[in-house]
Amino acid sequence: MASYHPQLELLTEYAAGCLSLAQSSCIAAHLNYCGECQRGVIQLQNIGAALFEVQDPAVAGDALLDRVLKRLDEAAPLCYSRPRRSEGATPALLQRLMTGDFSDLPWRKVTEALRISYLRTGDPNYEFALYHIKAGGEIPDHDHHGSEMTLVLEGGFSDDRGTYNTGDFIYRRANEQHAPRALPDQDCLCLAVLDAPLKFTSWKYRWMNPFLRLHAG
């Protein structure tokens, strides 16, 4: 059972379909771990449906109707079913996005403790990536130019605000500084969604900041 969850605001936007594709994917992956948030989303969707029922219908133009009808035949790129227990703990969404296991992905070494694999979702405004942190290893102290969603997939990490384990969802806003450290007994694998590059604040890694960019798309 996850201990850290998306805020009500994020769950409401997710239920309404207002989040970006990458952010929605991250929350959808969290729902694989969290029955509490699953129930919350269903309740929010039911509330939204009830509100729509009492609204006066709006007339749709022919052009809008044609666009909707054409999209009915499109395959949803991130459509997935809930995995059976026997299929392991990897969220079905990531199984859909990746071919093979994590070891088959291209990994970029950032520090001795940190490797990153960038995944493509088709979202041009958000980076969608896997972070692998060695057991006991630390991501250097950094700030955020924008928002950062993090979902723990394997192992766990801690920072000055808490300790996070498999299934936990963490949301950081711009100018929230921290230095995540993987728990000492197991490597940590996280899914991270960013809308702006990180900014290292530790003097040892500041030289990297001009080279950091957003790997969106």
Residue pairs with C-beta under 8 A, 6 or more apart in sequence:
1 33
1 34
1 35
1 36
1 167
2 30
2 33
2 34
2 36
2 37
2 165
2 167
2 168
2 169
3 164
3 165
3 168
4 162
4 164
4 168
4 169
4 170
5 11
5 30
5 34
5 36
5 37
5 169
6 14
6 27
6 30
6 37
6 169
6 171
7 171
8 40
10 19
10 23
10 27
10 171
11 27
11 37
11 40
11 41
11 44
12 44
13 19
14 23
14 24
14 27
14 28
14 41
15 41
15 44
15 45
15 48
16 44
16 48
17 24
19 27
20 123
20 125
20 126
21 78
21 121
21 122
21 123
21 126
22 121
22 123
22 125
22 126
22 127
22 128
22 193
23 126
23 149
23 193
25 78
25 93
25 97
25 121
25 128
25 193
26 128
26 149
26 151
26 169
26 191
26 193
27 37
27 149
27 169
28 78
28 91
28 93
29 91
29 93
29 94
29 151
29 153
29 191
30 37
30 151
30 167
30 169
31 37
31 38
31 41
32 82
32 83
32 91
32 92
32 93
33 91
33 166
33 167
34 167
34 169
60 68
77 122
78 93
78 96
78 97
78 121
79 96
80 92
80 93
80 95
80 96
81 92
82 92
83 90
83 91
83 92
83 95
87 95
89 153
89 154
89 166
90 153
91 153
94 153
94 191
97 119
97 121
98 104
98 105
98 119
102 117
102 130
102 132
102 189
105 117
105 119
105 130
106 117
107 115
107 116
107 117
107 132
108 115
108 116
108 117
108 118
109 115
110 116
111 137
111 139
111 140
111 205
112 134
112 137
113 133
113 134
113 137
113 138
113 139
113 182
114 131
114 132
114 133
114 134
114 137
114 139
115 131
115 132
116 129
116 130
116 131
116 132
117 129
117 130
117 132
118 127
118 128
118 129
118 215
119 128
119 129
119 130
120 128
120 217
121 128
121 217
122 217
123 216
123 217
124 216
124 217
125 195
125 216
126 193
126 194
126 195
126 216
127 192
127 193
127 194
127 195
127 214
127 215
127 216
128 191
128 192
128 193
129 191
129 192
129 193
129 194
129 215
130 153
130 189
130 190
130 191
130 192
131 139
131 150
131 188
131 189
131 190
131 191
131 192
132 187
132 188
132 189
133 139
133 155
133 157
133 180
133 181
133 182
133 187
133 188
133 189
133 190
134 182
134 187
135 155
135 182
135 183
135 184
135 185
135 186
135 187
135 188
136 181
136 182
136 183
136 184
137 181
137 182
138 179
138 180
138 181
138 182
139 179
139 180
139 181
140 179
140 200
140 201
140 202
140 204
140 205
141 177
141 178
141 179
141 200
141 201
141 202
142 177
142 178
142 179
142 198
142 199
142 200
142 201
142 202
143 175
143 176
143 177
143 198
143 199
143 201
144 172
144 173
144 174
144 175
144 176
144 177
144 194
144 196
144 198
144 199
145 174
145 196
145 197
145 198
145 199
146 174
146 194
146 195
146 196
147 171
147 172
147 173
147 174
147 194
147 195
147 196
148 171
148 172
148 192
148 193
148 194
148 198
149 169
149 170
149 171
149 192
149 193
149 194
150 164
150 169
150 170
150 171
150 172
150 190
150 191
150 192
150 193
151 167
151 168
151 169
151 170
151 190
151 191
151 192
152 164
152 165
152 166
152 167
152 168
152 170
152 188
152 189
152 190
153 166
153 189
153 190
153 191
154 166
154 186
154 187
154 188
154 189
155 165
155 166
155 182
155 183
155 186
155 187
155 188
155 189
156 163
156 164
156 165
156 166
156 168
156 182
156 183
156 186
156 188
157 163
157 164
157 180
157 181
157 182
157 183
157 188
157 190
158 164
158 180
158 181
158 183
159 178
159 179
159 180
159 181
160 178
160 179
161 178
163 183
164 170
172 178
174 196
177 201
179 202
182 188
194 214
195 214
196 214
197 212
197 213
197 214
198 212
199 209
199 212
200 206
200 208
200 209
200 212
